């Protein structure tokens, strides 16, 4: 490589890396728990939070799709994020809730262990997610939020739910 081209190539590589790892912008996030981990999703994606009620099972559905519920006349698929993200199994209890989301014009429910609170995170409180191979597609983790002694894994819930392996949306 020519000495003149080297800085340009390095600049392009750094720009691509920073573009990929730019954390989500600041805003309000609903924090919830799956086991010992705390996650956060953009509050603007949330339609409502409901207590867990066993859904009607759908034959041949993937294990993470628990079934469907009738929510005021709308049939809503229920996805267990604990199963989808490869967490250990746990019994549902009085803290288990369904976060009802509006994703690309479709209503989808996600089962989580519990919800904590709504946190406002500024850009200084959000760090880029580390690169690693794990059960969650790294494109679905938008950053790591930190508030006092708490760390939240910030999820792009829309990217997670519209991924082809979920089967909730028709491939385009």
GINORZI-V949636 format. One line per field, one symbol per residue. burial: I if it has 16 or more other C-alpha atoms within 10 Angstrom, else O. Layout:
BEGIN
burial=???
END
This chain:
BEGIN
burial=OOOOOOOOOOOOOOOOOOOOIOIIOOOIIIIIIIOOOIIIIIIOIIOOOOOIOOOOOOOOOOOIIIIIIOOOOOOIIIIIIIIIOOOOOOOOOOOIIIIIIIIOOOIIIIIIIIIOOOIOIOOOOIIIIOOOOOOOOIOIIIIIIIOOOOIIIIIIIIOIIIOOOOOOOOOO
END
